[in-house]
């Protein structure tokens, strides 16, 4: 059995993928690697305002009225009673 080599390039170097690979190889020294986050354009005040307006998916009360206990092995969320909701939101 005679084995001959073909002049074909490996599959990764052909077609559109090959064009993109060659383009990336040529441009990478000039433009450098792509930027990796963080892309935070939102201020801390806006984040706090959004969190203050968020509601609980279980009871529908504001999350700012809930007590979140992270002291134990599992995080526990204590929901406010209807009286506490009326008292705190008034």
N, C-alpha and C positions, 0 to 999 in steps of 0.2 A: 504494500500500500504506500503510495507516494502522497506526502502531504505538502502542499504548497501554501505559501503565504499569499494572502490577498492584500491589495493596496487600499482596502476600505478602512476608513477611520473608525474608531470605536463609536458605538451608537450615541454616546453622550456628546460627541463632538459634531454630530450631524444635525441638520435641520434647524428649527427655530431655537431649540435648547442650546445648540452649539453656538449660534449667533449671539445669544444672550450671555453665554459663558465667556465667549471671547470679548464681548463688550465690557462685561464686568471686570475681566482680567486687565483690560486696557485702562479703564476708568478708575479702578480702585486706588492706584498710587496717587492719582490727582485729587480725587474727591474724598477719599478715606472711607471708613466703614459707615454704615447708616447710623443715625442718631437713635439711641435707645432711651426713652422716657427719662424722667417723668414729664408729662405734658400737662402739668397743673397750671391752668390759666385762671382757675377759680380761686378767689381769695378765701382766707380762713373764715372771715366773717360771713361770707355767702354760704359756706359749708355748714357753719353753726346755725344759720337761719333756716336752711333746708332741713337740718336734723330736728330743729325745734318744731317745725310744721309737720313732720312725718307722723303717720298714725299707725297704731298697732294693727296687724292683719288679723288678730284674734278677736279683740274686744272693740276696736275702732277708736279708742281714746288716744290722745297724743302720747307719743313715746316719752316726751319729757316728763310726763306724770307718772311713769312707771319707775319701779325700783329694780335695778339690775344688780344681782348678787353674783360676783365672780370669785368669792372667797373659797368656795369648795371645789370639789373635783369637776363638777358640772356647773355651767352658768345657768342661773335661774332668774326668770323674769317674774316679778310680783306685780300683778295687775291692780290698778286702783279700783276701789268700790265706787258705785255711782255717786255716793255722797262726797267722796274725796274728789271726784272729777268736777262736781258742781262747785265745791268749795275752792278748789285750786284754780279753776278757769274763770271764776267770777271776779 
